[in-house]
């Protein structure tokens, strides 16, 4: 239009013929469901839009020049062809008044009917996207256009209640999901809660009820017998049930059984690390979950949360701005080893992780911490994981799961940025003081919510003491906070971290280390340090000190 195209209009009995100056002919009726254009497009084309918008522009120009003189279009708005004039967006008061009512279906129509052609996986991905903030811009005209600003995607809805009739430049499956996302964000902005309708379409729980009852019966027998009289044959029974849970599509039950098995092995070995409280917690949580799974009136959504999944589903996030906090190596009672890399997201102020995990409960499986820590990342072939966790990063089109764990899959682009000093980073809810952390209850269970790792970043003035507790086999570093509060940091002994223990016990420059941050995990009122941070530097304690890759602590 700005390049000089013009349109001539011929008013027919129930339509308008629009002759464009480039030779194209369009015919429009009272809705956009009925139109024709001489171009080969199968969808509403630019010529149709030009025909509508050009009339609006010319009409506004005529009104500015001649005041309130009525054109033929305005006379039609007052007469029998009012709906036709409104559909062309000719700008009369009646059209403006009816604009909202024409698109009322977007907030009032049954969502389940609108999503009828969408698969559960598509709905699940759109539901995941709604977790992330997205600014939308809304333009109401002959179409109602919703623009997803961050993704730079526009979706235009007609007055007919149908997602199939909506227009979007993105094609195929991605375009269909953009249409649903735009509609849901529009509804959310108008205070419409679609959680129940979406959950009913996404979650379908299928599992072996026989295995659930068998597991609950075994736990009941264990509690009645008591640990003191429990035969070691229970280890084999737990292994058999764990295999049955795997076959019965009960992944979280399998993990819980293996966790109880690991705890029970510590008890039989009279190991100092055995915890009666931990054993009771594991049995209680699994028993309650099994009891709920047996009930018939539990929704598929809640059942799916208790069942868990063998493999996480990952969904694409347009971009993530991450700040590396350190890496932690670990081994579970259920037979897994791995390294978890922690990042603080500057976009949504949440914690993101990347985990390298292997199951080692079979004899032929092993996991070398030093080998995996020194390996190169899948996103940049010249950057090792040790470098990766100490950087500030910008990810584009990276896939993330429900637990904010990053995927190593193809398609993600990684950019290394200049690292901001940690003192200048707004660490949000994770930066805490010692007193507030101690007040929190560390043993709150929510049956229908995955257990969340408790993490905190503490401001430390200095390390004032270190000691080794022979009874618990724990090394204790006592730190003093900026507020003068003393706090013990606990390092459970393991042969894997013998070098780290020797260095921490000898001081290793700790006396000169002052005014830094300690990134810690909190379990049952104990603080387990993951890393120390100061300025632009990060020391992952187990991995950097344990394998001699970093200098003395005092150089932090």
Secondary structure, DSSP 4 states (H G I P E B T S, - for coil): -TT---EEEEE-SS-EEEEETTS-EEEE-SSTTSEEESS--SS--HHHHHHHHHHHHHHHHHHHHHTT---HHHHHHHSTTHHHHHHTT---HHHHHHHHHHTTHHHHS-HHHHTTT--HHHHHHHHHHTTS---EEEEESSSEEEEETTTTEEEEE-SSS-STT-EESS-HHHHHHHHHHHHHHHHHHTT---HHHHHHHH------HHHHHHHHHHHHHHHHH-GGG--THHHHHHHHHHHHHHHTT-HHHHHHHHHHHHHHHHHHTT-TT--HHHHHHHHHHHHHHHHHHH-TTS-HHHHHHHH--SS---EEEEEEEEEEEEEEEEE-TTSEEEEEEEEEETTTS-EEEEEEEEE--STT----HHHHHTSBPSS-TT-BHHHHTTSEEEEEEEEE-TT-BBP--TT-EEEEEPPPPGGGS--GGGEE-HHHHHHS-TT---TTSPPPPPEEEEEEEEEEEEEEETTTTEEEEEEEETTS-EEEEEEE--GGGHHHHHHHHT-TTGGG-EEEEEEEEEETTEEEEEEEEETTEEEEIIIIIHTT-S--GGG-
